[in-house]
Amino acid sequence: MSKLYLVPTPIGNLKDMTFRAVEVLNDVDLILAEDTRTSGKLLKHFEITTQMQSHHMHNEHKTVTHLVEKLKSGLSIAVISDAGTPAISDPGFLLTRACLENNIEVECLPGATAFVPALVNSGLPNDKFVFEGFLPVKKGRQTRLFLLAEETRTMIFYESPHKLIKTLGHFCEYFGEDRLVSVSRELTKLFEETIRGTVKEVLEHYTNKPVKGEIVIVVGGNK
């Protein structure tokens, strides 16, 4: 029976791969991977030999129709990203929507997602929160920050290492230097760390210090 599976993969530590994820990736007819080189290492580690095809933000618009036809023909397909859960700031949404529009069953497995451990260990309220993903790089960035300055729920952002200082500086400007923040880096990996404090304190910590790895920023809401 044709079905689209959204399969989370570890964000760092390979031991976070679930038994069910390995089973599904072994059983499907095709795996769609964000980066076949990165995913190839994962599949090799778990001895998964299923055929793999590239599926990323630069080609997903062009391939959706073809993939839907494959599913309609009876194939089962799994989508994986480089790390974490597909469609969370990664490819997966367009194909999921197209499948649902064509009455093709979609199933998402539970598993690793970077923002969940970052939120839970931040010490900031997590009963209500808003996930913002990556802020706009240029167009719309100031407008978004201006609106988020009034957000009362805890906010979660993804950021690249070379833009962390810039983003924390904008948080000082728009949210205030005393707003509480938690920056988690390299989650589940050997050099995992979480720095907590005011935006000013965390900015000072990272100023003139090389920053590496995937980053999740958790910011307290406006009180």
RAKAFEN-V937117 format. One record per run of one state. SS is the DSSP state (helix for helix, strand for strand, loop for the rest). FROM is the first residue (numbers start at 1). LEN is the number of residues. If there is no record, write none. Layout:
# RAKAFEN-V937117
<<SS & FROM & LEN> <SS & FROM & LEN>>
This chain:
# RAKAFEN-V937117
<<loop & 1 & 2> <strand & 3 & 4> <loop & 7 & 2> <strand & 9 & 1> <loop & 10 & 4> <helix & 14 & 3> <loop & 17 & 2> <helix & 19 & 9> <loop & 28 & 2> <strand & 30 & 4> <loop & 34 & 2> <helix & 36 & 10> <loop & 46 & 6> <strand & 52 & 3> <loop & 55 & 5> <helix & 60 & 13> <loop & 73 & 3> <strand & 76 & 5> <loop & 81 & 3> <strand & 84 & 1> <loop & 85 & 8> <helix & 93 & 9> <loop & 102 & 4> <strand & 106 & 3> <loop & 109 & 5> <helix & 114 & 7> <loop & 121 & 8> <strand & 129 & 5> <loop & 134 & 7> <helix & 141 & 8> <loop & 149 & 5> <strand & 154 & 6> <loop & 160 & 1> <helix & 161 & 15> <loop & 176 & 4> <strand & 180 & 6> <loop & 186 & 7> <strand & 193 & 6> <helix & 199 & 8> <loop & 207 & 8> <strand & 215 & 5> <loop & 220 & 4>>
